[in-house]
Amino acid sequence: MEKTHSSERLLCLLCRWILLLSLLGLLDLQPPCVVQGKRTLQNHDLDPQLQLVDRKLITVNDKLAFSVLGDPGMKSPQVRVEVEAWDFCNRVGNFSSGSPSPRWADCADLQCSEVAGLSTCNVSNQVTEADNDLQTGDPFPMTSSAGSSSFTNLANADLYAVEKEKYLGSLCAVTDSENQLPWYFWTIMLKNGNFDENLGLCESFATAKPAMKSNFFTTTRRTGSSAAAQESSLSSSLSGGFPCFGKGCMNPPLVYHNWSSSDTLIDPQSSSSSLTGSFYGTYDLVDAQQIDSDNLATNVSYFSVTWEKNATSGSWIFHHLLKASLNYPWLMLYLRADTTSGESGGYPWDTRGMIQQVPVTPNFIVVITLNVIQGGGAESQFYLIDIGGCWKNNGLPCDGDVTTDVTRYSEMIINPQTASWCSPNSLSLCPPYHVSAADGTKIYRENTSYFPYSAYHIYCSPPNAAYAETPDLMCDPYSNPQAQEIVQLLPHPEWAVHGYPANKGDGWVGDSRTWTLDVGALSNRLYFYQDPGTEPALRLWPSIDVGTEIFNDANFQAAEWTVSDFDILIPY
């Protein structure tokens, strides 16, 4: 056995030298070279430009890297999409009797055959309408991959939704032929920002500062992007500020579904497909009949996500629309890659997603093509990328204990109308220090000559941080199932060294781009709170998404954008 391992190591070393020589132009590599006994490299894989290939080895930034996604670059011919809907505290909360548990999926395979010289394709849907209509407490049907006993028909709506996602995942699972690991679906995340404080549905995690009330909300990340609006927000926070029109304001959405379908004739030898489908809906239950993507001027909330293939690149294109309304002024819509099992984004429950190996700071890269068609107005907090992780304040990994686990977010906002709230006059809205891109030195926020205030929108500390540096602003203690810490960034030359936008307007409306973001390197420079004297946490990021949240836009403008070529890469 040891001799076999030594031979494999020797072969791997030899291949690496061959690849290096070929990249330098010193060797014309004609035959394929097997690396680690699994991945085969052809000539076209050695292009110094970014090139996604079906075997997950690519060259990016002059380095070899491999994808950790089940669907690298969104190029699978199979549709694998899930929708999840959350209330303000990332729970299911209250919903109308007879409503489905808020998890839905569309998983379709295109099966083609040739008859009399013509290729005819049929769609095989792995999920049925009955599956999507399952309500809290319903027994789960028997599946070929897992018996019904594997999924518990719980009466608790929050826990049942978790089981339903796992059940839908069992129907949609795809096993990677290369590494034999399963993957499940791309996740469309919907969230309603309404919060009825009278119901007590969202637990406060302000254990370090229990006197802090929910009126903290308006002093943190929402309401107003200008300095004047910020000051107004800080004043109005004394009287609260959570949106809620009254009883029922925290309801989940009505979700409608156009199942993936195709009636197009295609070449059966082609890897591309003509499958297309969508989910769409509204939070305004009474006015649901008024929703129409062609008439977004009405005072009715609307969202939709449509998928179709890019015939040229082979990537799926996810087309998004989001509009808030008077009764639902704060809505969120993201396309997310989650881990295939375990906690995603720091949420304390098992999930099913797309990431087969969780990215770790500082070694991972995200590639994404983003086309912002409509920005959604001044209050559209649009994230080019949003990464979510979880570790305790003492640096230890999260273990499901919501009293000590802390969700950590880093978000790059590209709406040019979003101002920097972090300033020399508002140090509590800045992280305690910034790590310089030039030489890695720490620049403290009190250093008004060198601290890059305009590189940050806002920073807020965990509400259970016992030793947060003052002055500090505590993160909203309600809108997560556990405490959270948020670092929101703005385009700036400090981040551009990692492939991020350097200037306001980069990547915005009319400036569609394919981004190659060294997220691992940037995340290694960010300040995140830890208790004094503790070992630095291992920063794992089991959720990565792109999308927007719109809050209190008086004109109810729509945000519209497409995402394609999404990939997460680890240097090889």
C-alpha positions in Angstrom: 0.0 0.0 0.0 2.8 2.4 0.9 4.5 1.7 -2.5 1.3 2.5 -4.3 1.0 5.9 -2.5 4.6 6.7 -3.3 4.0 6.0 -7.0 1.0 8.2 -7.0 2.9 11.0 -5.3 5.7 10.6 -7.9 3.2 10.8 -10.7 1.5 13.8 -9.2 4.9 15.6 -8.8 5.9 14.7 -12.4 2.6 16.1 -13.7 3.0 19.3 -11.8 6.4 19.9 -13.4 5.0 19.1 -16.9 2.2 21.6 -16.3 4.6 24.3 -15.1 6.8 23.9 -18.1 3.9 24.0 -20.5 2.5 27.2 -18.8 5.9 28.8 -19.3 5.9 27.8 -23.0 8.9 25.5 -22.6 6.9 22.3 -23.4 4.2 21.5 -25.9 1.9 19.2 -23.9 0.1 16.9 -26.3 -1.0 13.8 -24.5 -3.3 14.1 -21.4 -1.7 14.1 -17.9 -3.5 12.4 -15.0 -3.3 14.2 -11.7 -4.2 12.4 -8.5 -5.4 9.5 -10.5 -8.7 11.3 -11.2 -8.6 14.6 -13.1 -7.4 14.7 -16.7 -5.9 17.9 -18.2 -6.1 18.6 -21.9 -4.3 21.4 -23.8 -7.2 23.8 -23.6 -7.1 23.6 -19.8 -3.8 25.3 -19.7 -5.1 28.6 -21.1 -3.8 31.3 -18.7 -7.3 33.0 -19.0 -10.0 31.7 -16.8 -11.7 28.7 -18.4 -14.2 26.5 -16.7 -14.0 22.9 -17.7 -16.2 19.9 -16.9 -13.5 18.2 -14.9 -13.1 21.1 -12.4 -9.5 21.9 -13.1 -9.0 25.4 -14.4 -6.3 28.1 -14.6 -7.2 31.3 -12.7 -4.8 34.1 -11.9 -2.0 32.0 -13.5 -2.7 29.2 -10.9 -4.4 25.9 -11.1 -7.6 25.6 -9.1 -10.6 23.3 -8.8 -14.2 23.9 -8.2 -15.9 22.9 -4.9 -19.4 23.2 -6.4 -21.5 20.2 -7.6 -22.4 22.4 -10.6 -19.2 24.2 -11.5 -19.9 27.4 -13.4 -23.6 26.5 -13.5 -23.0 24.3 -16.6 -24.9 21.2 -15.6 -27.6 20.3 -18.1 -29.8 19.4 -15.1 -32.0 22.0 -13.4 -31.5 21.9 -9.6 -33.2 24.8 -7.9 -34.8 25.2 -4.4 -36.7 28.1 -2.9 -36.7 28.9 0.8 -38.7 31.6 2.5 -37.9 33.1 5.9 -39.6 35.6 8.2 -37.6 38.4 9.9 -35.8 36.1 12.4 -34.9 33.5 9.7 -37.7 31.2 10.8 -40.9 30.1 9.3 -43.1 31.9 11.8 -46.8 32.4 11.3 -48.4 31.3 8.1 -51.9 30.7 6.9 -53.6 27.4 7.5 -53.4 25.2 4.4 -50.2 26.9 3.1 -47.2 24.7 2.1 -44.2 24.6 4.3 -42.0 27.3 2.7 -39.6 25.0 0.7 -40.1 24.4 -3.0 -37.9 22.7 -5.6 -37.6 22.3 -9.3 -35.3 19.5 -10.3 -35.5 18.4 -14.0 -33.5 16.2 -16.3 -33.5 16.5 -20.1 -33.8 13.1 -21.7 -33.2 13.1 -25.5 -33.5 10.4 -28.1 -33.2 10.2 -31.9 -36.0 8.9 -34.0 -35.9 9.0 -37.8 -33.0 11.4 -37.8 -34.7 13.9 -35.4 -33.7 14.3 -31.8 -36.7 14.6 -29.4 -36.3 15.7 -25.8 -38.5 15.0 -22.8 -38.3 16.5 -19.4 -38.2 14.3 -16.3 -39.2 16.2 -13.2 -37.8 14.6 -10.0 -40.1 16.7 -7.7 -43.9 16.7 -8.0 -46.5 19.3 -7.1 -47.5 17.1 -4.2 -44.0 17.2 -2.9 -43.9 21.0 -3.0 -47.4 21.3 -1.4 -46.4 19.4 1.7 -47.6 21.2 4.8 -46.3 21.2 8.4 -47.1 17.8 10.0 -47.7 16.0 6.7 -46.0 12.6 6.5 -43.2 12.4 3.9 -43.7 10.0 1.0 -41.4 7.0 0.5 -38.5 7.7 -1.8 -36.2 5.4 -3.7 -33.2 6.9 -2.0 -34.5 7.1 1.5 -37.4 5.7 3.4 -40.1 7.9 4.8 -38.8 7.1 8.3 -35.7 9.1 7.4 -37.7 12.3 7.5 -39.8 13.3 10.6 -43.2 14.9 10.1 -42.8 17.4 12.9 -45.6 19.7 14.1 -43.1 22.5 14.6 -43.2 24.6 11.5 -39.5 25.7 11.7 -38.2 22.1 12.1 -40.6 20.7 9.5 -39.2 23.1 6.9 -35.7 21.8 7.6 -37.0 18.2 7.1 -38.8 19.2 4.0 -35.6 20.6 2.5 -33.8 17.4 3.3 -36.7 15.4 1.7 -36.6 17.5 -1.5 -32.8 17.1 -1.5 -33.2 13.3 -1.5 -35.3 13.6 -4.7 -32.9 16.0 -6.4 -29.5 14.5 -5.3 -26.9 14.2 -8.0 -23.8 12.1 -7.3 -20.6 13.5 -8.7 -19.1 10.8 -10.9 -15.6 12.0 -10.1 -15.6 12.1 -6.3 -18.8 10.3 -5.5 -20.1 13.2 -3.4 -23.7 14.3 -3.7 -24.9 17.8 -4.5 -28.5 19.1 -4.4 -29.5 22.5 -5.6 -28.9 26.3 -6.1 -30.9 28.1 -3.4 -33.2 31.0 -4.0 -33.6 32.8 -0.6 -36.6 35.0 0.1 -37.0 37.0 3.3 -39.7 39.2 4.7 -38.3 42.1 6.8 -41.5 42.8 8.7 -41.3 42.3 12.4 -44.3 42.3 14.8 -42.7 43.1 18.1 -45.9 42.2 20.0 -45.7 38.5 19.1 -42.3 37.8 20.6 -41.4 35.5 17.7 -37.8 36.6 17.4 -35.5 35.9 20.3 -33.1 38.7 21.3 -29.4 37.7 21.5 -28.3 40.9 23.2 -26.9 38.9 26.1 -23.9 41.2 26.6 -26.2 44.3 26.6 -29.6 43.1 27.5 -30.9 46.7 27.9 -30.7 47.2 24.2 -34.2 47.2 22.7 -35.4 46.6 19.2 -35.2 50.3 18.4 -31.5 49.5 17.8 -32.7 48.3 14.4 -32.9 51.7 12.7 -29.4 52.8 14.0 -27.7 49.9 12.2 -27.9 48.9 8.6 -31.2 50.2 7.3 -33.1 53.3 6.3 -31.3 55.9 4.4 -28.1 55.9 2.5 -27.2 59.6 2.9 -25.6 61.2 6.0 -28.8 63.3 6.5 -31.0 60.2 6.3 -28.7 58.4 8.7 -29.0 61.2 11.3 -32.8 61.1 10.9 -32.7 57.4 11.3 -30.8 57.6 14.5 -33.3 60.1 15.9 -36.4 58.1 14.9 -34.9 55.0 16.4 -36.0 56.1 19.8 -39.6 55.2 18.8 -38.8 51.9 17.3 -38.7 51.4 13.5 -39.5 47.8 12.5 -41.9 47.7 9.6 -45.3 46.0 10.4 -48.8 46.9 9.2 -50.4 44.8 12.0 -51.5 41.2 12.6 -50.2 38.9 9.9 -47.3 41.2 8.7 -44.7 38.4 9.1 -46.4 36.0 6.6 -44.5 34.0 4.1 -45.1 34.6 0.4 -47.4 33.1 -2.1 -45.2 31.2 -4.5 -46.2 30.2 -8.0 -44.2 27.8 -10.2 -43.6 27.4 -13.9 -42.1 24.0 -14.0 -38.9 23.4 -16.1 -39.9 22.5 -19.6 -38.7 22.2 -23.1 -40.3 21.5 -26.5 -37.1 22.4 -28.5 -35.3 19.9 -30.7 -31.6 19.8 -29.8 -28.6 17.8 -30.8 -28.5 14.8 -28.5 -24.7 15.0 -28.4 -24.8 18.5 -27.1 -24.2 19.2 -23.4 -26.4 22.3 -23.5 -30.1 22.3 -23.0 -33.1 24.5 -23.6 -34.8 23.9 -20.3 -36.4 26.9 -18.7 -38.6 27.5 -15.7 -39.4 30.0 -12.9 -40.7 30.7 -9.5 -42.6 33.9 -8.8 -45.0 35.4 -6.3 -45.9 38.1 -3.8 -46.2 38.8 -0.1 -49.4 40.8 -0.5 -51.8 37.9 0.0 -55.0 40.0 -0.5 -53.8 41.5 -3.8 -52.1 38.5 -5.2 -54.2 38.5 -8.3 -52.6 41.8 -9.3 -49.1 40.6 -9.6 -47.7 41.0 -13.1 -44.0 41.2 -14.1 -45.1 43.5 -17.0 -46.8 45.9 -14.6 -44.7 46.6 -11.6 -46.1 50.0 -11.0 -48.9 48.7 -8.7 -48.5 48.8 -5.0 -48.1 45.1 -4.8 -44.9 43.3 -3.8 -43.4 41.0 -6.5 -40.5 38.6 -7.0 -39.5 36.2 -9.7 -36.5 34.1 -10.6 -36.3 32.5 -14.1 -33.6 30.2 -15.3 -32.5 29.4 -18.9 -29.3 28.3 -20.6 -26.8 30.6 -22.2 -26.4 28.9 -25.6 -22.9 30.2 -26.0 -21.3 29.6 -22.6 -23.4 26.7 -21.5 -24.1 28.4 -18.1 -27.5 28.8 -16.5 -28.7 32.4 -16.4 -30.8 33.2 -13.4 -32.9 36.3 -14.0 -34.2 38.0 -10.9 -36.9 40.6 -10.2 -37.8 42.1 -6.8 -40.2 44.9 -5.8 -41.3 45.9 -2.3 -44.7 47.5 -1.4 -46.4 49.6 1.2 -47.2 46.7 3.5 -44.0 44.9 2.7 -41.3 47.6 2.5 -38.3 45.5 3.3 -37.8 42.4 1.1 -34.7 40.3 0.3 -33.9 38.1 -2.7 -30.6 36.2 -3.1 -29.2 33.3 -5.1 -27.1 31.3 -2.8 -24.7 28.4 -2.8 -24.9 26.5 0.5 -23.0 23.5 1.8 -24.4 20.1 0.9 -24.8 19.2 4.5 -24.4 20.7 8.0 -25.0 24.3 9.0 -25.0 26.8 6.2 -24.5 30.5 6.7 -24.3 29.9 10.4 -27.9 28.7 10.7 -28.2 26.0 13.4 -29.9 23.3 11.2 -28.9 20.8 8.5 -29.1 22.0 5.0 -28.8 20.8 1.4 -27.0 22.8 -1.2 -24.2 23.0 -3.8 -20.9 23.4 -2.0 -19.1 20.0 -1.6 -16.1 21.4 0.3 -16.5 24.4 2.5 -14.2 27.3 1.6 -11.8 28.5 4.2 -10.0 31.8 4.6 -7.6 32.7 3.0 -7.6 30.2 0.0 -10.7 30.5 -2.2 -11.9 32.5 -5.2 -15.4 33.2 -6.4 -16.2 33.7 -10.1 -19.5 35.3 -11.1 -21.0 37.1 -14.0 -23.4 39.8 -12.8 -25.6 42.0 -15.0 -27.6 44.6 -13.0 -30.5 45.8 -15.3 -32.4 47.9 -12.7 -30.8 48.9 -9.4 -34.0 49.1 -7.3 -33.5 52.7 -6.2 -31.4 54.4 -3.5 -32.4 51.9 -0.8 -31.5 48.8 -2.7 -28.6 47.3 -0.7 -27.2 45.2 -3.6 -24.5 42.7 -2.8 -22.0 41.7 -5.4 -21.1 39.0 -3.0 -22.2 38.1 0.6 -20.4 35.4 2.5 -21.8 33.8 5.7 -19.9 31.8 8.3 -20.1 30.9 11.9 -17.8 30.7 14.9 -18.0 31.5 18.6 -16.6 34.6 20.2 -13.9 32.5 21.8 -12.8 31.3 18.3 -14.2 27.8 18.6 -16.4 26.3 15.8 -20.1 26.7 16.0 -21.8 23.6 17.5 -25.5 24.5 17.3 -25.8 26.3 20.6 -27.6 29.5 19.5 -26.7 31.2 22.8 -22.9 31.2 22.0 -22.8 30.6 18.2 -22.3 33.8 16.1 -23.1 34.2 12.4 -20.5 36.4 10.6 -21.2 38.2 7.4 -19.1 40.1 4.9 -21.0 41.9 2.2 -19.8 44.0 -0.8 -22.4 46.7 -1.7 -22.2 48.0 -5.2 -25.1 50.4 -5.4 -23.3 53.7 -5.9 -26.1 55.5 -4.0 -25.1 53.7 -0.8 -22.9 56.0 1.3 -20.2 55.3 3.9 -21.8 55.6 7.3 -18.4 54.8 8.8 -16.6 58.2 9.2 -14.3 60.1 11.6 -17.4 61.5 13.3 -19.1 58.0 13.5 -16.4 55.7 14.8 -18.9 53.3 16.3 -20.0 52.5 12.7 -16.4 51.5 11.7 -14.5 48.3 12.6 -11.8 48.9 15.3 -9.1 48.7 12.7 -8.4 48.1 9.0 -5.6 45.9 7.6 -3.7 47.7 4.9 -3.5 46.2 1.4 0.0 47.6 0.9 1.8 46.0 3.8 -0.7 44.3 6.1 -0.3 46.9 8.9 -3.3 47.6 11.2 -4.7 51.1 10.8 -6.9 52.0 13.8 -10.2 53.9 13.2 -9.0 56.8 15.3 -6.2 57.5 12.8 -8.1 60.0 10.7 -5.2 60.5 8.3 -4.9 56.9 7.1 -8.0 54.9 8.0 -10.0 54.3 4.7 -13.5 55.3 6.0 -15.0 55.2 2.6 -14.1 51.6 2.1 -16.8 50.6 4.7 -20.6 51.2 4.7 -21.0 50.0 8.3 -19.7 47.6 10.9 -21.7 46.2 13.8 -20.5 44.0 16.7 -22.1 40.8 18.0 -24.8 41.6 20.5 -23.3 38.9 22.8 -19.7 40.3 22.6 -18.6 40.8 26.2 -15.5 42.9 25.4 -16.5 44.8 22.2 -14.2 47.8 21.7 -15.9 51.1 22.4 -17.5 53.1 20.9 -19.4 50.2 19.3 -22.7 49.6 17.6 -24.4 46.3 18.3 -25.9 44.4 15.4 -29.6 43.9 15.3 -30.2 41.1 17.8 -33.4 39.7 16.3 -33.0 39.0 12.5 -30.9 35.9 12.8 -31.5 32.6 14.7 -28.5 33.5 16.8 -26.2 36.5 17.3 -24.6 38.1 14.3 -21.6 40.3 13.3 -21.7 42.3 10.0 -18.9 43.9 8.0 -20.3 45.8 5.0 -17.9 47.0 2.4 -18.0 49.6 -0.5 -16.0 49.7 -3.7 -12.5 51.0 -2.9 -8.9 50.6 -4.2 -8.2 48.8 -0.9 -10.4 45.9 -2.1 -9.5 46.2 -5.8 -6.3 44.3 -5.2 -8.4 41.2 -4.7 -10.5 41.7 -7.9 -13.3 43.7 -6.2 -14.7 47.0 -7.6 -12.4 50.0 -7.0 -14.9 52.8 -7.7 -18.5 53.5 -7.2 -20.5 52.5 -10.2 -18.2 49.6 -11.1 -20.4 46.6 -12.0 -23.6 48.7 -11.7 -26.4 49.3 -14.3 -24.9 49.1 -17.8 -21.6 47.7 -16.7 -22.1 43.9 -16.8 -18.9 42.0 -15.8 -17.5 38.7 -15.0 -15.8 39.0 -11.6 -12.9 36.9 -10.4 -12.9 37.7 -6.7 -10.1 36.5 -4.3 -12.6 36.3 -1.5 -10.4 34.2 0.7 -7.6 36.8 0.7 -9.9 39.7 1.3 -11.7 37.9 4.2 -8.4 37.3 5.8 -7.9 41.1 6.2 -11.3 41.8 7.8 -11.8 42.5 11.4 -14.1 40.1 13.2 -14.6 40.2 17.0 -13.0 37.6 19.3 -12.7 37.5 23.1 -9.3 38.8 24.2 -6.7 36.1 24.6 -8.4 33.5 22.4 -6.9 31.6 19.5 -7.8 33.0 16.1 -10.9 31.3 14.6 -10.8 29.1 11.6 -12.9 31.2 9.2 -15.2 28.8 7.2 -17.8 30.1 4.8 -20.6 27.6 4.1 -22.8 30.1 2.3 -22.0 32.5 -0.5 -24.7 34.5 -2.3 -25.5 37.5 -4.5 -28.6 39.6 -4.5 -30.3 42.6 -2.8 -32.4 43.7 0.0 -34.7 46.7 -0.5 -35.9 48.8 2.5 -38.4 51.6 2.6 -38.1 52.8 -1.0 -40.8 55.4 -1.3 -41.0 54.9 -5.1 -41.2 51.1 -4.9 -38.7 50.7 -7.7 -37.9 47.3 -9.0 -34.5 45.6 -8.9 -33.6 43.4 -11.8 -30.4 41.4 -12.4 -29.0 38.2 -13.9 -26.4 35.9 -12.5 -24.4 33.3 -14.4 -21.0 31.4 -14.4 -21.1 31.2 -10.6 -18.2 29.1 -9.3 -16.2 28.7 -6.1 -12.6 27.7 -6.6 -9.7 26.5 -4.4 -6.1 26.8 -5.5 -4.6 23.5 -6.4 
